[in-house]
Amino acid sequence: MKRLSSLFLAAIFAAPLVNLPAASADTPHLAAGDANRIAMSYSDLTTEFYKHVDTQNVLNSVHDELDKTLKARHIDGTIPSLHASDNAQTNVRAIDLAVEQAQHKAHSSLSSRDLSYAAIDGMMRSVNDRYTVFLSPKDYADLNSGLDGGNFGGTGIVIQADDTTKYITVSNVVPDGPADKAGIQQDDQIVSIDGASTKGWSIDRASAHLRGKEGTKVTLGIERAGKTLAPITLTRAQIHQMSVFDKMLPGNIGYVALTVFGKDTSDELNTALDRLQKRGARAYILDLRDNGGGYLEAAVGVSSKFISSGPIVSVESRASSITTLEANDTAISPVPLVVLVNGHTASASEITSGAIQDSGVGTIMGTKTFGKGVVQTIFPLGDGSAVKITTARYLTPHNRDINHLGITPDVVVEENAKPRFGDPTKDTQLQRAVQYIDDRIAHLNDINGTGTSQ
């Protein structure tokens, strides 16, 4: 904070030392907090972005974004062009003055906050990097909620619609949640909620009835393996949104699907693997399809559950300094492993996929991944907003740069139409993974002399 405060103060008092257009007496003064956010954003972008930043492009983009913001409100007048200097403080002050001039033209229709946000947005757009962006307070809160998991009142049931019966099926149960404590199991069918049949219900409709205020009750009608159970009444409790879901597939194959690489993902994976190991899992399928990534630390933690030692990923910053992150010595005993990927497998998911592929501890299966080989750092701006800036690129353990290239699976399997992930009967890629593991285990048994000869 000391660095940022110093920059902010220098930006405020630099004006008398440079040749800038003077503000008129009635020009609004930029609020101190907004000026500070502009200074921090400029500093973070120009010093932390993983490539050289053209400061004239930064100022041009700020100018264009302010003009666009004014025009969107049908406000006449344009902001004078901005000219970059070799001095960062001078450039920051030029941006401050441009925001003040835009505020003057807008009168009361746009606030200092609105226009400073527009200026910061323009800064981020200047580097033409899709991952370098300004995050409004809502955007930043949504991002945190998506990665860290939100809390809600509910029953602790993950549901899906059964295309055959048209009822709601339990695809997973949150450990220690109300449903788990009441004995509800995976693959149970919820045929009624509070006496109303769920036949033909959408997922959204069922979720709205299952969720509710903590302490309230809901009664479920359950069918299990074709038998109707006695109605089960659950008391809703606070549920933390999970990022890891597990189930046991036929043949004692543990299936683990990750929706995101959040702050709790590594711990949730530990719990899932422990649970599957106790149930006798003899192999694993790690499903990273449609997983767009998350935290770098989570990728290292997840990868370390399958890779006992050695590098997981190398991160190269703007200064070409390379930091190699290694496995953290938490790996489970080696067993056959398949990792499922597709075109939406990206970022942290690709770090894990690349590490497993390079280390040889598992087989990557599916279709080519997205190809996001860069790392972002989030810089909070103090009022709930933030800037997300690409600060490095990463390399797999074999020094592969997969940016814009993706990872080609060891076994290519195309996705079937309308797959239901986690159900081998309606998921061609998962069905192939199960077959692959069965063949692998049979081969290992033959090698070890435990198989049956014909």
C-alpha positions as CSV (number, residue, x, y, z in Angstrom):
1,M,0.0,0.0,0.0
2,K,2.9,2.3,0.6
3,R,3.9,2.2,-3.0
4,L,0.4,2.9,-4.2
5,S,-0.1,5.8,-1.8
6,S,3.2,7.4,-2.9
7,L,2.2,7.1,-6.5
8,F,-1.2,8.6,-5.7
9,L,0.3,11.6,-4.0
10,A,2.8,12.1,-6.7
11,A,0.0,12.0,-9.3
12,I,-2.0,14.7,-7.5
13,F,0.9,17.1,-7.1
14,A,2.7,16.6,-10.4
15,A,0.5,18.9,-12.4
16,P,2.4,22.2,-11.7
17,L,5.6,20.5,-13.1
18,V,4.3,19.6,-16.5
19,N,2.6,21.2,-19.5
20,L,-1.0,20.1,-19.3
21,P,-4.2,21.8,-20.2
22,A,-5.5,23.7,-17.2
23,A,-8.8,22.8,-15.7
24,S,-11.4,25.6,-15.6
25,A,-12.7,27.0,-12.3
26,D,-15.9,25.1,-12.7
27,T,-14.4,21.8,-13.7
28,P,-15.3,19.1,-11.1
29,H,-12.4,17.9,-9.0
30,L,-11.7,14.2,-9.3
31,A,-12.6,12.4,-6.0
32,A,-9.5,11.2,-4.2
33,G,-10.5,7.6,-4.1
34,D,-11.1,7.6,-7.9
35,A,-7.8,9.2,-8.5
36,N,-6.1,6.6,-6.4
37,R,-7.8,3.8,-8.3
38,I,-6.7,5.3,-11.6
39,A,-3.1,5.6,-10.4
40,M,-3.0,2.0,-9.0
41,S,-4.5,0.6,-12.2
42,Y,-2.0,2.4,-14.4
43,S,0.9,1.2,-12.3
44,D,-0.3,-2.4,-12.2
45,L,-0.9,-2.5,-16.0
46,T,2.4,-0.9,-17.1
47,T,4.6,-2.7,-14.6
48,E,2.9,-6.1,-14.3
49,F,1.5,-7.0,-17.7
50,Y,3.6,-9.8,-19.1
51,K,4.5,-7.9,-22.3
52,H,5.8,-4.4,-22.9
53,V,2.9,-1.8,-22.7
54,D,2.8,1.1,-25.1
55,T,1.7,4.0,-22.9
56,Q,0.4,6.1,-25.8
57,N,-1.9,3.2,-26.6
58,V,-3.0,3.3,-23.0
59,L,-3.9,7.0,-23.1
60,N,-5.6,6.6,-26.5
61,S,-7.8,3.8,-25.2
62,V,-8.7,5.9,-22.1
63,H,-9.7,8.8,-24.4
64,D,-11.8,6.5,-26.6
65,E,-13.5,4.9,-23.7
66,L,-14.4,8.2,-22.1
67,D,-15.7,9.5,-25.4
68,K,-17.8,6.3,-25.9
69,T,-19.2,6.6,-22.4
70,L,-20.3,10.2,-23.0
71,K,-21.9,9.3,-26.4
72,A,-23.8,6.4,-24.8
73,R,-25.5,9.0,-22.6
74,H,-26.0,11.3,-25.6
75,I,-23.7,13.9,-24.1
76,D,-22.2,16.3,-26.7
77,G,-18.5,17.1,-26.9
78,T,-15.3,15.2,-27.0
79,I,-12.3,14.9,-24.8
80,P,-9.0,16.4,-26.1
81,S,-6.5,13.9,-27.3
82,L,-4.0,12.6,-24.6
83,H,-0.3,12.5,-25.3
84,A,2.0,10.1,-23.5
85,S,5.1,11.1,-21.6
86,D,8.0,9.0,-20.4
87,N,6.9,10.0,-16.9
88,A,4.3,7.7,-15.3
89,Q,3.1,10.4,-13.0
90,T,2.5,12.8,-15.9
91,N,0.5,10.2,-17.7
92,V,-1.6,9.5,-14.7
93,R,-2.3,13.2,-14.2
94,A,-3.3,13.5,-17.8
95,I,-5.9,10.7,-17.3
96,D,-7.1,12.4,-14.1
97,L,-7.7,15.7,-16.1
98,A,-9.5,13.8,-18.9
99,V,-11.9,12.2,-16.4
100,E,-12.5,15.7,-14.8
101,Q,-13.2,17.2,-18.2
102,A,-15.6,14.3,-19.0
103,Q,-17.3,14.9,-15.7
104,H,-17.7,18.6,-16.5
105,K,-19.3,17.8,-19.8
106,A,-21.6,15.2,-18.2
107,H,-22.8,17.6,-15.5
108,S,-24.6,15.3,-13.0
109,S,-25.5,12.5,-15.4
110,L,-22.2,10.6,-14.8
111,S,-20.3,10.5,-11.5
112,S,-16.6,10.7,-10.9
113,R,-16.9,6.9,-10.1
114,D,-18.6,6.1,-13.4
115,L,-16.0,8.0,-15.4
116,S,-13.0,6.7,-13.5
117,Y,-14.3,3.2,-14.1
118,A,-14.6,4.0,-17.8
119,A,-11.0,5.2,-17.8
120,I,-9.7,2.1,-16.0
121,D,-11.6,-0.1,-18.4
122,G,-10.0,1.8,-21.3
123,M,-6.5,1.2,-19.8
124,M,-7.1,-2.6,-19.7
125,R,-8.5,-2.7,-23.2
126,S,-5.4,-1.0,-24.5
127,V,-3.2,-4.1,-24.4
128,N,-5.7,-6.1,-26.6
129,D,-5.6,-9.1,-24.2
130,R,-8.9,-10.8,-23.6
131,Y,-8.0,-11.8,-20.0
132,T,-6.8,-8.3,-18.9
133,V,-10.0,-6.6,-17.8
134,F,-11.5,-4.2,-15.3
135,L,-13.9,-5.8,-12.8
136,S,-16.7,-3.7,-11.4
137,P,-17.6,-4.5,-7.8
138,K,-20.4,-6.9,-9.1
139,D,-18.0,-8.5,-11.6
140,Y,-15.4,-9.1,-8.9
141,A,-17.9,-10.4,-6.4
142,D,-19.3,-12.8,-9.0
143,L,-15.8,-14.0,-9.8
144,N,-15.0,-14.6,-6.2
145,S,-18.3,-16.4,-5.7
146,G,-17.7,-18.6,-8.7
147,L,-14.2,-19.6,-7.6
148,D,-14.6,-19.7,-3.8
149,G,-18.2,-21.1,-3.7
150,G,-21.2,-19.3,-2.3
151,N,-23.4,-20.3,0.6
152,F,-27.1,-20.8,0.4
153,G,-29.9,-22.5,2.4
154,G,-30.7,-25.9,1.0
155,T,-30.8,-29.7,1.3
156,G,-27.4,-30.6,0.0
157,I,-28.6,-32.4,-3.1
158,V,-27.1,-32.1,-6.6
159,I,-29.8,-32.9,-9.1
160,Q,-30.4,-33.7,-12.8
161,A,-33.4,-34.5,-14.9
162,D,-33.9,-38.1,-15.9
163,D,-34.8,-38.2,-19.6
164,T,-36.3,-41.6,-19.3
165,T,-38.6,-41.3,-16.2
166,K,-38.9,-37.5,-16.4
167,Y,-38.4,-37.3,-12.7
168,I,-35.6,-35.5,-10.8
169,T,-32.6,-37.7,-10.0
170,V,-30.0,-37.2,-7.3
171,S,-26.6,-37.0,-9.0
172,N,-24.6,-36.2,-5.9
173,V,-25.1,-35.6,-2.2
174,V,-23.1,-33.0,-0.3
175,P,-21.2,-34.7,2.6
176,D,-22.7,-34.0,6.0
177,G,-25.6,-32.0,4.5
178,P,-29.2,-32.6,5.5
179,A,-29.8,-35.1,2.6
180,D,-26.6,-37.0,3.5
181,K,-27.5,-37.3,7.1
182,A,-31.0,-38.5,6.2
183,G,-29.6,-41.3,4.1
184,I,-30.4,-40.0,0.6
185,Q,-28.1,-41.5,-2.0
186,Q,-26.8,-41.0,-5.5
187,D,-29.2,-42.2,-8.2
188,D,-32.2,-41.9,-5.9
189,Q,-35.2,-40.4,-7.8
190,I,-37.1,-37.5,-6.2
191,V,-40.6,-38.2,-7.3
192,S,-42.3,-35.6,-5.2
193,I,-41.4,-32.4,-3.2
194,D,-43.9,-31.4,-0.5
195,G,-46.4,-33.7,-2.0
196,A,-46.2,-32.3,-5.6
197,S,-45.0,-34.7,-8.3
198,T,-41.7,-33.7,-9.9
199,K,-42.5,-35.5,-13.2
200,G,-41.5,-33.2,-16.0
201,W,-40.0,-30.5,-13.7
202,S,-37.1,-28.5,-14.9
203,I,-33.9,-28.4,-12.9
204,D,-34.5,-24.7,-12.1
205,R,-38.0,-25.5,-10.8
206,A,-36.8,-28.3,-8.6
207,S,-33.9,-26.2,-7.3
208,A,-36.3,-23.4,-6.3
209,H,-38.3,-25.9,-4.2
210,L,-35.3,-27.6,-2.6
211,R,-33.5,-24.4,-1.7
212,G,-34.9,-22.1,1.0
213,K,-34.3,-20.4,4.3
214,E,-32.2,-22.2,6.8
215,G,-34.2,-24.0,9.4
216,T,-37.3,-24.5,7.2
217,K,-38.4,-28.0,6.2
218,V,-39.1,-29.8,2.9
219,T,-40.5,-33.3,2.4
220,L,-39.3,-35.5,-0.4
221,G,-40.8,-38.6,-2.0
222,I,-37.9,-41.0,-2.9
223,E,-37.7,-44.0,-5.1
224,R,-34.6,-46.2,-4.9
225,A,-34.0,-49.1,-7.3
226,G,-37.7,-49.2,-8.2
227,K,-38.9,-49.2,-4.6
228,T,-40.8,-46.3,-3.0
229,L,-39.3,-45.2,0.4
230,A,-41.2,-43.6,3.2
231,P,-41.3,-39.7,2.8
232,I,-38.2,-38.0,4.1
233,T,-38.4,-34.6,5.7
234,L,-35.3,-32.5,5.6
235,T,-34.5,-29.4,7.6
236,R,-32.7,-26.9,5.3
237,A,-29.2,-25.8,6.4
238,Q,-26.4,-23.6,5.1
239,I,-24.8,-25.3,2.1
240,H,-21.4,-24.4,0.6
241,Q,-21.3,-24.6,-3.1
242,M,-19.0,-27.5,-4.0
243,S,-16.5,-27.7,-6.8
244,V,-15.8,-31.4,-6.6
245,F,-18.4,-34.2,-7.2
246,D,-17.7,-37.9,-7.0
247,K,-19.4,-41.2,-7.5
248,M,-18.4,-44.8,-7.9
249,L,-18.9,-46.3,-11.4
250,P,-19.3,-50.0,-12.1
251,G,-16.1,-52.0,-11.7
252,N,-15.1,-49.9,-8.7
253,I,-13.9,-47.0,-10.8
254,G,-13.9,-43.7,-8.9
255,Y,-15.3,-40.8,-10.9
256,V,-14.4,-37.3,-9.8
257,A,-15.7,-34.2,-11.7
258,L,-14.2,-30.7,-11.0
259,T,-16.3,-27.7,-12.0
260,V,-13.7,-25.1,-11.1
261,F,-10.3,-24.7,-9.5
262,G,-11.3,-22.7,-6.4
263,K,-9.8,-22.1,-3.1
264,D,-11.4,-25.2,-1.5
265,T,-11.0,-27.5,-4.6
266,S,-7.8,-29.3,-3.4
267,D,-9.3,-30.0,0.0
268,E,-12.6,-31.2,-1.5
269,L,-10.7,-33.5,-3.9
270,N,-8.9,-35.0,-0.9
271,T,-12.2,-35.7,0.8
272,A,-13.6,-37.2,-2.4
273,L,-10.6,-39.5,-3.0
274,D,-10.6,-40.6,0.6
275,R,-14.3,-41.5,0.3
276,L,-13.8,-43.4,-2.9
277,Q,-10.7,-45.2,-1.6
278,K,-12.7,-46.4,1.4
279,R,-15.3,-47.8,-1.0
280,G,-12.6,-49.8,-2.9
281,A,-11.8,-47.6,-5.9
282,R,-9.2,-49.4,-8.0
283,A,-8.8,-46.6,-10.7
284,Y,-9.9,-43.0,-11.2
285,I,-11.5,-40.9,-13.9
286,L,-10.8,-37.2,-13.4
287,D,-13.4,-35.2,-15.4
288,L,-12.1,-31.7,-16.4
289,R,-14.5,-31.1,-19.3
290,D,-16.1,-27.7,-19.3
291,N,-13.8,-26.6,-16.5
292,G,-12.5,-23.1,-17.3
293,G,-9.9,-23.0,-14.6
294,G,-9.3,-21.0,-11.5
295,Y,-6.4,-20.6,-9.1
296,L,-2.9,-21.6,-10.0
297,E,-2.4,-22.9,-6.4
298,A,-5.4,-25.1,-6.8
299,A,-4.0,-26.6,-10.0
300,V,-0.8,-27.5,-8.2
301,G,-2.8,-29.0,-5.3
302,V,-5.0,-31.1,-7.6
303,S,-2.1,-32.3,-9.7
304,S,-0.1,-33.3,-6.6
305,K,-2.8,-35.8,-5.7
306,F,-1.7,-37.9,-8.7
307,I,1.9,-36.8,-9.3
308,S,4.2,-37.8,-6.4
309,S,7.2,-35.6,-7.2
310,G,8.7,-33.3,-9.8
311,P,7.5,-30.2,-11.6
312,I,3.9,-29.4,-12.1
313,V,4.2,-26.1,-14.0
314,S,6.7,-23.4,-14.8
315,V,5.6,-19.7,-14.7
316,E,7.5,-17.1,-16.8
317,S,7.0,-13.5,-15.9
318,R,7.6,-10.3,-17.9
319,A,11.2,-10.1,-16.8
320,S,11.7,-13.7,-18.2
321,S,12.3,-15.0,-14.7
322,I,11.0,-18.6,-14.4
323,T,9.5,-20.1,-11.3
324,T,8.9,-23.8,-11.2
325,L,6.2,-25.2,-8.9
326,E,6.6,-28.8,-7.9
327,A,4.4,-31.5,-6.5
328,N,3.7,-31.1,-2.8
329,D,4.1,-34.8,-1.7
330,T,0.4,-35.6,-1.2
331,A,-0.1,-38.1,-4.0
332,I,-2.3,-41.1,-3.6
333,S,-1.0,-44.6,-4.4
334,P,-0.6,-44.9,-8.2
335,V,-3.6,-46.6,-10.0
336,P,-4.9,-46.3,-13.5
337,L,-6.0,-42.8,-14.2
338,V,-7.9,-41.2,-17.1
339,V,-8.4,-37.4,-17.4
340,L,-11.3,-36.3,-19.6
341,V,-11.0,-33.0,-21.4
342,N,-12.7,-31.0,-24.2
343,G,-12.6,-27.7,-25.9
344,H,-13.8,-25.9,-22.8
345,T,-11.0,-27.3,-20.6
346,A,-8.9,-24.3,-20.0
347,S,-6.3,-22.5,-17.8
348,A,-5.8,-24.3,-14.5
349,S,-7.5,-27.4,-16.0
350,E,-4.8,-27.4,-18.7
351,I,-2.1,-27.0,-16.2
352,T,-3.3,-30.2,-14.4
353,S,-3.9,-32.0,-17.7
354,G,-0.4,-31.0,-19.1
355,A,1.3,-32.1,-15.9
356,I,-0.4,-35.5,-15.8
357,Q,0.3,-36.0,-19.5
358,D,4.0,-35.0,-19.2
359,S,4.6,-37.1,-16.0
360,G,3.0,-40.2,-17.5
361,V,0.8,-40.9,-14.5
362,G,-2.4,-40.9,-16.5
363,T,-4.0,-40.9,-19.9
364,I,-5.6,-37.7,-21.3
365,M,-8.8,-38.5,-23.3
366,G,-11.4,-36.5,-25.1
367,T,-10.8,-33.6,-27.5
368,K,-8.2,-30.9,-27.7
369,T,-8.3,-28.4,-24.9
370,F,-8.9,-24.6,-25.2
371,G,-5.3,-23.4,-25.2
372,K,-5.1,-20.8,-22.4
373,G,-1.4,-20.7,-21.5
374,V,-1.3,-17.5,-19.5
375,V,-1.7,-16.5,-15.9
376,Q,-3.7,-13.6,-14.5
377,T,-3.2,-11.7,-11.2
378,I,-6.1,-9.8,-9.6
379,F,-5.3,-6.4,-8.1
380,P,-8.1,-5.2,-5.8
381,L,-8.8,-1.4,-6.0
382,G,-10.2,-0.8,-2.5
383,D,-13.8,-0.2,-3.3
384,G,-14.9,-3.7,-4.3
385,S,-13.6,-3.3,-7.9
386,A,-10.4,-4.8,-9.3
387,V,-8.3,-5.2,-12.3
388,K,-7.3,-8.6,-13.7
389,I,-4.1,-8.5,-15.6
390,T,-2.2,-11.2,-17.5
391,T,1.1,-11.3,-15.6
392,A,2.9,-14.4,-16.9
393,R,2.7,-17.4,-19.2
394,Y,3.1,-20.9,-18.1
395,L,4.9,-24.0,-19.5
396,T,4.1,-27.7,-18.8
397,P,6.8,-29.8,-17.2
398,H,8.2,-30.6,-20.6
399,N,8.4,-26.9,-21.4
400,R,5.5,-26.9,-23.7
401,D,3.8,-23.6,-24.3
402,I,0.1,-24.5,-25.0
403,N,-1.2,-21.0,-25.4
404,H,-3.6,-20.9,-28.5
405,L,-2.6,-24.5,-29.1
406,G,-4.2,-26.5,-26.4
407,I,-3.4,-30.0,-25.3
408,T,-4.0,-32.9,-27.7
409,P,-5.3,-35.9,-25.8
410,D,-3.5,-39.2,-25.8
411,V,-6.7,-40.8,-26.9
412,V,-9.1,-38.7,-29.0
413,V,-12.8,-39.4,-28.4
414,E,-15.4,-37.1,-29.8
415,E,-18.3,-35.9,-27.6
416,N,-21.7,-37.4,-28.4
417,A,-24.8,-35.2,-28.9
418,K,-26.4,-34.0,-25.6
419,P,-24.1,-36.0,-23.3
420,R,-24.9,-36.4,-19.6
421,F,-21.6,-36.1,-17.9
422,G,-21.1,-38.8,-15.3
423,D,-23.5,-41.3,-16.8
424,P,-21.6,-43.8,-19.0
425,T,-24.7,-44.8,-20.8
426,K,-25.2,-41.3,-22.1
427,D,-21.7,-40.1,-22.2
428,T,-19.5,-41.6,-25.0
429,Q,-16.3,-40.1,-23.7
430,L,-16.9,-41.5,-20.2
431,Q,-17.9,-44.8,-21.6
432,R,-14.7,-45.0,-23.5
433,A,-12.7,-44.1,-20.4
434,V,-14.3,-46.9,-18.4
435,Q,-13.5,-49.4,-21.2
436,Y,-10.0,-48.1,-21.3
437,I,-9.5,-48.5,-17.6
438,D,-11.1,-52.0,-17.6
439,D,-8.6,-53.0,-20.4
440,R,-5.7,-51.4,-18.5
441,I,-6.6,-53.3,-15.3
442,A,-7.0,-56.6,-17.2
443,H,-3.6,-56.0,-18.8
444,L,-1.9,-55.3,-15.5
445,N,-3.5,-58.4,-14.0
446,D,-2.1,-60.5,-16.8
447,I,1.4,-59.0,-16.2
448,N,1.2,-59.6,-12.5
449,G,-0.2,-63.2,-12.9
450,T,-3.5,-62.4,-11.4
451,G,-5.6,-62.6,-14.5
452,T,-7.6,-65.5,-15.9
453,S,-5.9,-67.3,-18.8
454,Q,-8.0,-68.9,-21.6
